[in-house]
Amino acid sequence: MIPTTGVAIRSEGRRRLPVGLRLTWRDVPLLMPYLYVLALGTAVFVLEPRLIDGPGAVDARFSLIVPLALVAFGQTLVIVTRGVDLSVGGLISMASALLATHLNESGPLLVLEALAVLAAGVVVGVLNGLLISRTRIQPFIVTLATWSIWGGVAYAILPIEGGKVSPGLISALTGPLLGIPKSVLAVALLFLVWIWLRPSRFVADLIAIGSDEDRARLLGVRIGLRKIEAYALCALLASLAALWVTAQTQAGAPSGGDQFILNSIAAVVLGGTSIFGGKGSAASSIAGAVAFLMIPDLVFTLNLTSFWSVFFQGFILIVAVTFNSLVQLRTRTA
Amino acid sequence: MSGARTEAAAGTAGALALTGVRKSFGGVEALRGANLTCRRGEIHALIGENGAGKSTLVKVLSGAIQADVGDVELDGRPLRVRSPREAQAAGISTVFQELSLIPDLTVAGNLFYGREPRVRAGRIDYRALRSAAAEALAQLGLGWIDVAKTARELPLSDRQLLEIAKSLLREPAVLVLDEATSALLPEQVDWLFARVRAFAERGGIALFISHRLEEIQHLSHRVTVFRAGVDVGSGPIAEMPEARLVELMLGRRVDRVYPPRLPAPEGREVVCEVVGLSAPPTLRDVSLEVRRGEVLGVGGLQGQGQLPLFLALFGARRHAGQVLLERQALRLRKPADALAAGIALIPEDRTTEGLCLALSIRDNLTLGSLGGISRGGLIRPRRERDLVDSLASGLSINMRHVSQEVLALSGGNQQKVLLGRVLAQKPRLLLMYDATRGVDVGTKAEIYRLMRELCAEGVAILFYSTDVNELANLADRVVVLHDGVVGMHLDGDEITESNILAAAVGGLRKAVS
């Protein structure tokens, strides 16, 4: 009468491959950015090989990728919880202004000062997280306000582009290390950090929160704490991006951070992370950033004006989002 | 595994005892001094009509809400749970009616969330987790569920099985199953019963809440019946035949004012004919006809397909089957199609689905019929005023002015505004989905009167209610849904509370035929 094996109560039967060999539709959006990188890279290489294998070309490409990859990494953590962080723009501007005005030439004091800027970033992130988890105001609104606030502070510190960037900082973050450009190492390091972080309790909790906050609460997830951690990490990574940009451009820019807001969200979305939370990968976002930044190269090789960069960036974004949305509709069961 | 009932269990002392539990929500008492005693090794069934307080009791027990007054004891020790986490720590595990799985986590992640087998430096060993989950599921006889899939990707029945498995794996002292069989296939119900029996034989307490009398008769040792927030009877299942259970569930009730029925609608023309309507997974195959000027009551336990039926007829739910309105086949693909055909809906939740709370009474009343009062895309103030005045006076809405926000009105008055908007649309078929829920008695009487007036004007009404008393006294005919099909059709003298209830639980056959 009563089945002792599961066979009799199976509601649907399908053969399956062992875990690890399977590719479900669900994973496809997170793999697409690698395909975009491959396709765009091939196109650029065929049309203008010098952009890829010319002298210093790789370092130049990756130097642009590093800050966007950093911000996109942090943005992924926030977006997975079903939030968004617009304040990275104001924060990067503020950090950049600080770095261009308050830094020593070199030495141990320089390290301390750089750390202080990073710590300030964490404080800013904690503030975001506190406001969002305590007041339940939409993350969009909270970070819209803090973006504006820190952007204003940036102008107070450094009213016009320029300032003086410490040579110590510049030499620490540019050039090669052991023959490999530091920019390439930085991107590789970010990938490794994600591989390490991916199976953590922290990321599992972020996914649970983004997937269904009420049920996550039923499971005993500390929602407030996790959100604060996510926004703090996002802000820390944005401060690191500021450090990098300031060293690369050798100048402070009081509105230089703003471009990172939408670009980071674009990179995350291209990476296949769902803006409805519950699903995402920082590694895919980094690949998304790489693809996003290859478009200006492609436009250059095609001898088009730079207007077309923005046009094609918007175009690839809408194609990617449409594709991911169709996949999502397919995988959702009734 | 034998299905024999462990009478040995009767010897042990009461292990779980709830006494004098009270809980009210905004002045409405859901529990009014409820008691429940379960022994170790016992499968205890909890039954009662919708709104009798079963679910509230379960929520108190599982820590989702806290009782206002009352004691809970487990094995002689007082128990005070303030959160689901504390309840689980105390050994109470609940299979919730609304499943508590995280949609985007895998089966393995859900099964052991927070208790993963191997965690080092805050990092979960997913390989170990997957194999532990696969092993645990295999032992429970659910080895075919793919542990790497996300909960979202599983069919509803598998999600329910997983939810049950998750609770069983915690090895609780008390296992609460709140409508745990509602989404299961028959063979899966057998699986669950076997598990619950094994759990009870090991000394666990299983609290089994179900609407299905057959299941209760089949599985449980003892049963407690709830009505209107208190326990009205309890005893061994052998001493509680179905007829006695139904009688206890119904009890005696305050009579309400119902308007007289119109002359029998026999021979009247059919306004709406539904043939073989289905909307998976719950609505399977419903055919019915609604005649001019009649109230066709729809009964049945919650979740037997009533909601998909109403949504499908309103074009808000994908469906298969035919809907004919005055002999014309309709294609109902969106609510606008239904409205254009003359089908209007009073939805379940007036505040989120029916009204625009921040708008005025006037705007809400005219929202569905702006075409009739405007010209060239502009609203004509005089026509608007006339319409609003006639609706507001006909409905006797208690208000200061028509420019008042709907938000500030009482529930009953809000419902009248919604009714007014629908009346302005002049529907041929009116769908009312539990339209009197949470409405005071006075307003209910007015809604009944309005329904009769509409009937006199020739409108056909399809009327679903969770209140059996209301169905029995208001409807001209009643169809009772069971498992997504019309389980019974009641006409004339057959329309009694006990017949509706019996048909709903599927336990009794038609008394008059």
Interface residues (C-beta under 8 A of the other chain):
Chain A: M1 I2 P3 T4 T5 G6 V7 A8 I9 R10 S11 E12 G13 R16 V19 R22 T24 R26 W196 P199 S200 R201 F202 A204 I207 A208 G210 S211 D212 R215 A216 L218 L219 G220 V221 G277 G278 K279 T331 R332 T333 A334
Chain B: M1 G3 A64 S83 P84 R85 Q88 S100 L101 I102 P103 D104 L105 G109 Y113 G114 V119 G122 R123 I124 D125 Y126 R130 A138 G141 L142 G143 W144 D146 V147 A148 K149 T150 R152 E153 L154 P155 L156 S157 D158 L161 L185 E187 Q188 D190 W191 F193 A194 P280 P281
